Amino acid sequence: MSEQLQSIRYETRGRIAYLTLNRPDKLNAINGAMPREISIAVDRANDDPAVHVIVVAGAGRAFCAGYDLTEYAEQGVATQDVVWDPIADFRMMKRNTDDFFSLFRSLKPTIAKVHGYAVAGGSDIALSCDLVVMADDARIGYMPSRVWGCPTTAMWVYRLGAERAKRMLFTGDTIDGTQAAEWGLVVEAVPAVDLDAHVDALAERVAGVPTNQLAMQKLMINQAYDNMGLAGTQLLATLFDGITRHSPEGRWFQGFAAEHGFAAAVKWRDSGRWIPEGGGPIPTAEDLET
């Protein structure tokens, strides 16, 4: 019997499998179950001889808004005590990274259909897919690069090159679908009203190719990234992600979220206001008003 999926929906129509992130009330924010369920759904599609291509989308108003900061920031889930065990953290985040990257390692092509937001950990999911099609007004970025995160899949540099990856990760800025397509981060951007039909047409075009052909083309192209050191880069990024969350600045951010809520912490982080090096006191309510 197939495992039951709680945070995503899985369905097939013809030769296309649809994997839909399904926490719309949370903008499909990543909880503890979602990474593993993505991998389960990818395995299910790969085991189905009728499926030729996988489309990944988000229910509701966004593709994915990243990790659920109500759990991870406000409640401190996965934040360790002062004595930090880096390997315990690495095992957790490596497992999540591998689950996201099941989309990249899948022998059947994967297409991300991005509307609303694909940010923070949500960008890791989208950029693990072979092709990303965005609505022209959708936003993508990795804001936790300002504090409390490092993109564990490391796909920014592999898709953008070093300089533009630095431009994104030094600032934590987001860009819209039009700019993402111009930069080559995603394959194309289309008007939001046309996104569903456009992705369906692309998926149907891919689905007309035999699965053996698709697998061989994908393995050949992916091998080029492996030859460039993808696995080693991801190992470093995953270790660094744990460090960013347990550095003095990372603990400051988590304490801020616990004190004032994740929305206030994220607003401070993304505003460009000073993030105290070495930690420091948590801002007061009066600080938030100035």
C-alpha positions, 0 to 999 in steps of 0.5 A: 500500500502506498504511503499516505501523503499529508503535506502534498498531493499526488495525482496523474493525468495521462503521462504527467504526474502532478506533485502539489505542495499542499499547505496553502494556509501556510503558503506551502511552508516546509514542515517536518513531513514535506521533504520526505513526502516529496521524495516519496512522490518522486519515487512513486512517479519513477516507479509508474511506467505510465509517467513520463514527466513530473510537474511540481506546483503549489496550492493556493497563493504561492509555490512555497514560502520556505521553511515554516518559521512558526515552527522553526523560528518562533518555537525553536524547532531544530535549534539546539542548546548552547552546546551545538552538535554539528553532525546532528544538525548536518544529518537533519539538513542533509536528509532534507537536501537529499529529499529536495534533490530527489527532483534533480536525481529523478530519472524522469524530468521535473518541471517546477511551476512557480506562482506567488513566491518560491523563496528561502527553502522554497527556492531550493525545491524549485531550483532542484527541478530540471526546468522552472517556469515562473509567472512573470510577477512571481518572486524568487530569492533566498532571504535567509542569506542575510541571517539564519540560512545558506541554500543547501542545494547550492543551485544558485551558483550552478544556474546563475554563475558566481557573480549573479549568485553572489549578487543574490546571496550577499543581499537576500533580495528577490527578483521577479519571474521576468528577471529570473528568466533574463538571467537564466535562473529559470527557463522562462516566464509567462503571464500568470494567467497563462502559467497553467496552460503553458506548463501543461503544454511543455509537460505534454511535449516532454511526455511524448519522448520515451522514458529511456531517452529522457533518462539518458539525456538527463543523466548526461547533463546532470553528470556535468554538474557532478563533474563540477563538484556539486556534491562537495558544494552541497556538503559545504552548504549544508554544514554552513546552513547549520552554522548560520542558525547557531552562530551568535547572529543566528541565535539572535534572530531565533530569539527575536522571532521567539520574542516578537514573532517570526513576521517581525523578525523577518521584517527586520531581516529583510528591511536592511536594518542592522543585524548585530554581529556577535548577537546582542540584545533582542530589540524591544517593542519600542525598537520595532516602532522606530 
